[in-house]
Amino acid sequence: MQYESVKKLVSHLYEFNQFYHNRMKEANVRPEDIQCLSDVSKLPFMYKQDLRDNYPTGLFTVPQKDVIRYHVSSGTTGKPTLVGYTNGDLDYWSEALARSLTSVGIGKDDTMQVSYGYGLFTGGLGLHYGAERVGATVLPSGTGSTERQIELMVDLGVTVIACTPSYLIHIGEVAEKMGIDIRRDTKLRKAVVGAEPWTESMRAHIESSMGVKAYDIYGTSEMAGPMFTECEERKGIHMQSDMVYVEIIDPETGEVLEPGQKGEMVVTMLKKEAFPLIRYRIKDLTCLLNDECPCGRTSPRIERIKGRSDDMLIIRGINVFPSQVEHTLMQIPEVGNQYMIIVNRKGSLDEMIVQVELKNEAFSDKMTDMMMLKSKIEAEMKKYLNIAVKVDLKEPETLPRFEGKAKRVIDNRVL
Ligand SMILES: [Zn+2]
């Protein structure tokens, strides 16, 4: 089925779209060269830069009258990415999410609070339609007005929340201040969490502090938006094979890797109409798991995203992922929920500063206590990251909170 879809897609794009036609010509491949599924590796890659270069609609493959919605994601650099959807695109996107939500046991009996941003961002509307399709009652609360969100959660007996992990933690903090115990005073039991990288340690923290089970969700705006989740087994994210063909490549050489080998994910979307993607380099680092999932679903799974190949910081020649910093911090009981990573260059030397917010009970006026704690965290960082890190301890509730995607890295180096 995947092969039939790819073949049809490639022939169509070669014939009808200038961009894909030129790309394939440059790479010296023709649609008839795709004889089996693994021949997909003969096709050229697509990059974020291609999306920017063809902004706004150069990569659309249907006339404007067939486009019924746009979503726009703003990049940190350059032009935004515009994604268009036909009726069919919105239908299969909702289908993907409906299957995913079903796989985490969400259905008619649930009330789901969608606390992702609604609007140009794909999270809110994506989850909204997916949840409606499984028959859940949807509370489209979006981000912000956190106290009101918590009141509604209590009043309406919300059982599931969908939001970013950092916002969920913020909701927990605000609830505590309002004297509301999420476990005792709400019916919340599940959280569908994603749109930014998060670690197993953060999952453990969310689950123990709020008494919910947190499930990882994956997708990017280029793909359609959030699409795929873990199932109840939580052994990787099920990538619905009739919708997407996943390859994992070596980010340096572009060579396709075997299941189990870690690399960069490349996706070919099999059902998209308005805005197709062939061998798009998402830059997320993961590996394919092809063993059988105990839930019985046979689709391939990917491991939790470990970081992005372009999020990796190179500090004094050593590769550092923000997720490693988070993992280290979450093991230290005195450390609160918020941190920031700041990278500076002094002369020719890189310096990494990690600002760490402490828990209320860990914060002390005694200078010696604070110095000892600082040294302890610095030693843990050194042990785990293999580089010296300066730790800057912060009072509780002094670092920025994020309602959308958390931006925890400030790289001040001019490279
Ligand atoms: Zn499963």
Residues whose N, C-alpha, C, O or C-beta is under 5 A from the ligand:
A	BS01	ZN	C231 E233 C293 C295 R297
